[in-house]
């Protein structure tokens, strides 16, 4: 069969699912072999496969903020290493200025050279990105609320050769993890998780080899293009139903995201322009450009009803304008740890606001870290999602750019000296309307040992917005109940020392309502 010009619809469906299946297989290996609670239990990782140019072909439905930005990491490797990329090598990168998101998200990239093909360049790439429980920096868990430079957030890897000609470079990795002003606190766990990522990538390489053996390299590569073309066409159809719009989104820290969406009906394309957004911040709420792109990609993928994999084709109909030096396209050495987790959420909500599709969701991941030299832990906490044109928001759900689990109480209490005192819905925190926003949650964690705890959150001052006359969602609230009964209220971002018997309380925001409640 001639596969080069026109896809066979049945085969297109088969290959679409095969590529996604490979990414899912990689994820299963990563989950099963990782050491950290963060990857094994919370599933804060993503796996994907890329074509010879480093463009995303397919992914497992993991973490949207990872998936829309990973191809930038792969392409930076191709640009940086070029002809020196060899079979048997694996590269490690978390550089936020080179396709990374923030330093804890470390990507292992494996170039794929297949048997019986005598090419000197990789035919594909596979990559896995995992959120390390600690990668150094000024606070345990590497999510410092008050960092002002990227160095304070941890250790930066930039296309580092993790495996050379099949040999794991453990000595070099350990040197980098230790030789830093703020070194990694648990290098054994980092090494174990890196090895799990290598294993996940190895599974991806094996499955691609099997696919090529069965269908031929020409067919596999042709259908990679067809799958991307199909995604592009699906997004163009979705764009055709949209209207021009703009939105200004105010954040707790006073920064503003401005976005204007212009629809070109003739070409079925859209311009997404962030001109007017606040300049680069002295705080860590700057979002690397790859994160901004990931948020745009996610929004337009969610507008497509068809079952397509998120891939590079989705971006082709979109022109994204992000001025250099604004908070959505910062320059080195801007701090970025909250840009990935918090600002990414606000970009998504701002776009939905501009398109008039959906009210603001909780607009935060409620990033909670705690630890000392022995323990380091990180979690994101659910809240309310926004209501839309014909649906209510959802209570207690991870929204938009996060898609991770919360650690089971049994696992959390076994692995760490804490107690989950309670975890409950936060009644009436969703905004009312013809369609109401979802409710947030209340999470209470009691500490049994002295530890440093950090909260990095949003919408503690500015409520999640409503649309079409609905009511906004309730703001969140962070506070400490000390063991002597006293209470300390905390800001959106805070670092605090916890003593045995102290309880850290996080009340997450509700989603905004949509339409007048008649």
C-alpha positions in Angstrom: 0.0 0.0 0.0 1.3 3.5 -0.8 1.4 5.2 2.6 3.1 8.5 1.5 0.2 10.6 0.2 -3.1 9.8 1.7 -3.8 8.1 5.0 -6.0 5.1 5.2 -8.7 6.1 7.9 -8.5 2.7 9.6 -4.7 2.7 9.8 -4.8 6.3 11.0 -6.9 5.2 13.9 -4.6 2.2 14.6 -1.4 4.3 14.5 -2.9 7.1 16.6 -3.6 4.6 19.3 -0.3 2.7 18.9 1.8 5.8 19.4 -0.3 6.7 22.5 0.0 3.1 23.7 3.8 3.3 23.6 3.8 6.5 25.7 1.4 4.7 28.2 3.7 1.7 28.4 6.6 4.0 29.2 4.5 5.6 32.0 3.8 2.2 33.5 7.5 1.3 33.6 8.3 4.7 35.2 5.6 4.3 37.9 6.6 0.8 38.7 10.4 1.5 39.0 10.5 5.0 40.5 11.6 5.4 44.2 9.9 8.7 45.1 6.4 9.0 46.4 6.1 12.0 44.0 6.5 9.8 40.9 5.3 6.4 42.1 2.1 7.5 44.0 1.3 11.0 42.8 2.1 10.2 39.2 3.8 13.6 38.7 5.5 12.5 35.4 4.9 12.4 31.7 6.1 10.3 28.8 5.9 11.1 25.1 7.4 10.2 21.7 8.7 12.6 19.1 9.6 12.6 15.4 13.1 13.0 13.9 12.8 16.8 14.2 11.8 16.6 17.9 8.1 17.5 17.3 5.6 15.8 19.6 3.8 12.9 18.0 1.9 11.4 20.9 1.8 11.2 24.6 0.0 9.4 27.4 -2.6 11.6 29.1 -0.2 12.6 31.9 0.6 16.2 33.0 -0.5 18.9 30.4 2.2 21.4 31.5 4.9 18.8 30.8 3.5 17.5 27.5 3.1 20.8 25.7 6.6 21.9 26.6 8.7 18.7 26.2 9.2 19.0 22.5 11.1 22.3 23.2 13.5 20.3 25.4 14.0 17.7 22.6 14.5 20.3 20.0 17.0 22.2 22.1 19.0 18.9 22.4 19.0 18.5 18.6 20.2 22.2 18.2 22.8 21.9 20.9 24.3 18.4 20.3 23.5 17.9 16.6 25.9 15.4 15.0 27.3 14.3 18.4 24.0 12.5 19.4 25.0 8.8 19.4 23.2 5.5 19.9 23.3 4.4 23.6 23.2 7.9 24.9 20.5 9.4 27.2 20.4 13.1 27.9 19.1 15.0 31.0 17.7 18.5 30.9 15.6 20.8 33.2 16.8 24.1 31.9 13.7 26.5 31.9 15.3 28.6 29.2 15.7 25.6 26.9 12.3 24.0 26.9 12.2 23.2 30.6 9.4 24.1 33.0 10.9 24.5 36.4 14.0 22.7 37.9 12.2 19.9 39.8 10.8 18.7 36.4 13.8 16.8 35.0 13.5 15.3 31.5 15.4 12.2 30.3 15.6 12.1 26.5 16.7 9.0 24.5 17.4 9.3 20.8 16.1 6.3 18.8 18.5 4.7 16.3 16.8 1.5 14.9 18.4 -1.8 13.8 18.7 -2.3 10.0 18.5 1.5 9.3 21.9 2.9 8.6 21.1 6.5 9.4 23.5 8.7 11.3 20.6 10.8 12.9 17.9 9.5 15.2 14.7 8.5 13.6 12.7 9.3 16.7 13.1 10.5 20.3 11.4 9.3 23.4 11.4 11.3 26.6 10.1 11.1 30.2 9.8 14.0 32.5 9.5 13.4 36.3 9.0 15.9 39.1 11.9 15.2 41.5 11.0 15.4 45.2 14.1 17.6 45.8 16.7 19.0 43.3 18.4 21.3 45.8 17.6 25.0 46.3 17.0 27.1 49.3 14.1 25.0 50.7 13.4 21.3 51.0 11.3 20.1 48.1 12.8 22.7 45.7 9.6 24.8 45.5 10.8 27.9 47.4 8.0 30.5 47.8 10.5 33.4 47.8 13.2 32.6 45.3 14.4 35.5 43.1 16.9 33.7 40.9 16.8 30.3 39.3 19.9 29.2 41.2 18.0 29.5 44.5 15.5 26.9 43.1 18.0 24.1 42.6 20.4 22.4 40.2 20.2 23.0 36.5 21.0 20.3 33.9 21.3 21.4 30.3 21.5 18.5 27.9 23.8 16.6 30.3 24.9 13.2 29.1 23.3 10.9 31.7 24.1 7.6 29.8 27.1 7.5 27.5 27.3 4.6 25.1 25.2 2.5 27.4 27.1 3.5 30.6 25.2 5.3 33.4 27.3 8.4 34.4 26.6 8.1 38.2 29.9 9.7 39.4 29.3 12.8 37.2 25.6 13.1 38.3 26.5 12.8 42.0 29.1 15.5 41.6 26.6 17.9 40.0 24.0 17.1 42.6 26.5 17.8 45.4 28.6 20.6 43.9 26.1 23.5 44.1 25.5 26.4 46.6 22.2 24.7 47.5 22.9 21.0 46.9 20.3 18.2 46.5 19.2 16.7 49.8 18.6 13.1 48.7 20.8 12.3 45.8 20.2 8.5 46.2 16.5 9.1 45.4 17.4 11.4 42.4 19.6 8.6 41.0 16.9 6.0 41.5 14.3 8.2 39.7 16.7 9.0 36.9 17.3 5.2 36.4 13.5 4.7 36.3 13.2 7.4 33.6 16.0 5.6 31.6 14.0 2.3 32.0 10.8 4.0 30.8 12.6 5.4 27.7 14.1 2.0 27.0 10.6 0.5 26.9 9.7 3.2 24.4 12.6 2.4 22.2 11.8 -1.3 22.3 8.1 -0.7 21.3 9.1 1.6 18.5 11.5 -1.1 17.2 8.6 -3.6 17.3 6.3 -1.3 15.4 8.9 -0.7 12.7 9.6 -4.4 12.4 5.9 -5.0 11.8 4.9 -2.1 9.6 8.2 -0.8 8.0 10.0 2.5 8.8 8.4 4.3 5.9 4.9 3.5 7.1 5.6 4.4 10.8 7.1 7.7 9.8 4.4 8.5 7.3 1.7 7.9 9.9 3.5 10.1 12.4 3.0 12.9 9.9 -0.6 11.9 9.2 -1.4 11.8 13.0 0.0 15.4 13.3 -1.9 16.5 10.2 -5.1 15.0 11.6 -4.6 16.9 14.9 -4.0 20.1 13.0 -7.2 19.7 11.0 -9.2 19.0 14.2 -7.9 22.2 15.8 -8.7 24.2 12.6 -12.3 22.9 12.8 -12.6 23.9 16.4 -11.1 27.4 15.7 -13.9 28.0 13.1 -16.5 28.0 15.9 -14.7 30.6 18.0 -15.0 34.4 18.2 -12.4 37.1 18.8 -11.9 38.1 22.4 -9.6 39.6 24.9 -9.1 39.3 28.7 -7.1 40.9 31.5 -6.3 38.6 34.4 -5.1 40.1 37.7 -3.0 37.9 40.1 -2.6 38.1 43.9 0.9 39.6 43.4 -0.4 42.5 41.3 0.9 41.1 38.0 -1.5 41.1 35.0 -1.8 38.7 32.1 -3.3 40.3 29.0 -4.3 38.1 26.1 -6.1 38.9 22.8 -7.3 36.1 20.5 -7.9 37.0 16.9 -9.6 34.4 14.7 -8.8 34.3 11.0 -11.9 32.6 9.5 -10.4 32.3 6.0 -7.4 30.4 7.1 -9.1 28.8 10.1 -6.2 30.0 12.3 -5.8 32.1 15.4 -3.4 34.7 16.8 -2.9 34.5 20.5 -1.2 37.8 21.6 0.1 38.4 25.1 1.3 41.9 24.5 0.7 44.1 27.5 1.3 41.4 30.0 3.4 42.5 33.1 7.2 42.5 32.6 9.4 39.9 34.1 8.9 39.8 37.9 11.4 39.8 40.8 9.4 36.9 42.3 9.3 33.3 40.9 5.9 33.6 39.1 7.6 34.0 35.7 6.5 31.3 33.3 9.2 30.1 30.8 8.0 30.4 27.2 7.7 26.7 26.8 5.1 26.7 29.7 3.2 29.5 28.0 3.1 27.4 24.8 2.0 24.4 26.7 -0.9 26.3 28.2 -2.1 27.5 24.8 -1.7 24.1 23.3 -3.8 22.6 26.2 -6.6 25.1 25.8 -7.0 24.5 22.1 -6.7 20.8 22.5 -9.6 20.9 25.0 -11.8 22.7 22.4 -11.5 19.7 20.1 -14.2 17.1 20.4 -12.4 14.4 18.4 -10.2 11.8 20.1 -6.8 13.1 19.0 -3.4 12.8 20.7 -2.0 16.2 21.9 0.8 16.8 19.4 2.7 19.3 17.4 0.0 19.4 14.7 -2.3 21.2 17.2 0.1 24.2 17.2 0.3 24.7 13.4 -2.9 26.8 13.2 -1.8 29.0 16.1 0.5 32.0 16.1 1.6 32.8 19.7 3.0 36.2 20.4 4.8 36.5 23.7 7.1 39.6 24.1 10.6 38.7 25.3 11.2 39.9 28.9 7.6 39.8 29.9 6.6 37.4 32.7 5.5 34.8 30.2 8.8 34.8 28.3 11.5 35.7 30.9 15.2 35.9 30.4 17.9 34.2 32.6 18.3 34.2 35.6 14.7 34.9 36.4 13.1 32.6 39.0 10.4 30.4 37.5 9.3 27.8 40.0 5.8 29.2 40.4 5.5 30.1 36.8 5.2 26.5 35.9 2.6 25.6 38.5 0.7 28.8 39.1 1.1 31.1 36.2 0.4 28.3 33.8 -3.0 28.0 35.4 -3.7 31.7 35.0 -2.8 31.6 31.3 -5.3 28.8 30.7 -8.1 30.6 32.6 -7.3 33.9 30.9 -7.6 32.2 27.5 -11.0 30.6 28.4 -12.1 34.0 29.6 -11.1 35.7 26.3 -13.0 33.0 24.4 -16.0 33.2 26.7 -16.0 29.5 27.1 -15.6 28.9 30.8 -15.3 30.8 34.1 -12.1 30.8 36.2 -11.2 27.5 37.9 -9.4 27.5 41.2 -6.4 29.0 39.2 -3.7 27.4 41.4 -2.1 24.1 42.2 -1.8 24.9 46.0 1.7 23.7 46.0 2.6 22.3 49.4 6.1 21.2 50.3 7.6 20.2 53.6 10.8 18.6 54.7 14.2 18.7 56.4 17.5 17.0 55.6 15.9 13.6 55.9 12.5 14.0 54.4 11.2 16.0 51.4 7.7 15.9 50.1 5.6 17.8 47.5 1.9 17.7 46.6 -0.6 19.7 44.7 -4.1 20.0 46.1 -7.4 20.0 44.2 -10.1 22.7 44.2 -13.2 23.8 42.3 -13.3 24.0 38.5 -15.1 26.8 36.7 -18.6 26.6 35.2 -19.2 26.9 31.5 -21.7 27.5 28.8 -23.8 24.5 29.6 -22.2 22.8 32.6 -21.5 23.2 36.3 -18.0 23.2 37.7 -16.7 20.1 39.5 -15.9 19.9 43.2 -12.5 18.9 44.5 -10.6 18.3 41.2 -7.2 18.9 39.8 -7.7 21.4 37.1 -6.0 22.2 33.8 -2.2 22.1 33.8 -2.0 19.6 36.7 -3.2 16.1 36.5 -1.5 14.4 39.4 -2.9 12.4 42.2 -2.8 13.1 45.9 -0.8 10.6 47.9 -3.0 8.1 49.8 -3.1 9.0 53.5 -1.7 5.5 54.4 1.3 6.0 52.2 1.9 9.6 53.3 1.7 8.7 57.0 3.9 5.6 56.5 6.7 7.5 54.6 6.6 10.8 56.5 6.2 11.9 60.2 2.8 13.6 59.6 -0.9 12.9 60.1 -3.7 13.7 57.7 -6.0 15.2 60.3 -8.8 15.7 57.8 -9.5 16.2 54.1 -13.0 17.5 53.2 -15.0 19.5 50.8 -15.3 23.3 51.4 -19.0 23.9 51.2 -20.3 26.9 49.2 -16.9 27.9 47.9 -17.9 27.7 44.3 -19.5 30.7 42.7 -23.2 30.6 42.1 -24.8 31.2 38.7 -27.1 29.6 36.1 -24.2 27.1 36.2 -22.3 27.0 39.5 -18.6 26.7 40.0 -17.2 23.6 41.8 -16.3 23.7 45.5 -12.7 23.6 46.9 -11.4 21.5 49.7 -10.0 21.9 53.2 -6.8 19.9 54.0 -5.3 19.7 57.5 -1.9 18.1 58.0 -0.5 17.7 61.5 3.3 17.5 61.9 5.0 15.0 64.3 8.5 16.3 63.8 10.1 19.7 63.3 10.1 20.6 59.6 10.1 23.5 57.2 6.8 23.8 55.3 6.1 26.0 52.2 3.0 27.0 50.5 3.0 28.4 47.0 -0.5 29.3 45.9 -2.7 31.9 44.2 -6.3 33.3 44.6 -5.9 34.1 48.2 -6.7 37.7 47.5 -8.3 37.8 44.0 -11.3 35.5 43.5 -11.5 33.1 40.5 -13.6 35.1 38.0 -17.2 34.5 36.9 -18.6 35.0 33.4 -21.9 36.3 32.0 -23.2 37.6 35.4 -22.3 34.6 37.6 -20.6 35.0 41.0 -16.9 34.5 41.5 -15.5 31.6 43.4 -14.3 32.0 47.0 -10.6 32.8 47.6 -8.4 30.2 49.3 -6.9 30.6 52.7 -3.7 29.3 54.2 -3.1 29.2 58.0 -1.4 27.4 60.9 -3.0 26.1 64.0 -0.2 25.9 66.6 -0.2 23.1 69.2 -0.9 25.8 71.9 -4.2 26.7 70.1 -3.0 30.0 68.5 -3.6 30.7 64.9 -1.3 32.2 62.3 -2.7 33.4 58.9 -0.3 33.1 55.9 0.0 34.9 52.6 -0.4 33.2 49.2 3.3 32.3 49.4 4.9 31.5 52.7 7.7 29.5 54.4 7.1 28.5 58.0 8.7 26.3 60.7 6.4 23.6 61.9 6.8 22.0 65.4 5.3 18.7 66.6 1.6 19.1 67.1 1.2 22.1 64.7 -1.4 21.7 61.9 -1.0 23.3 58.5 -4.5 24.1 57.0 -5.0 24.8 53.3 -8.5 25.9 52.1 -8.5 25.8 48.3 -10.5 28.2 46.1 -13.8 27.4 44.4 -14.5 27.8 40.7 -16.4 30.8 39.2 -20.0 30.7 38.2 -21.4 31.1 34.7 -24.6 33.0 33.8 -27.2 34.7 36.0 -28.9 32.5 38.5 -32.5 33.2 37.7 
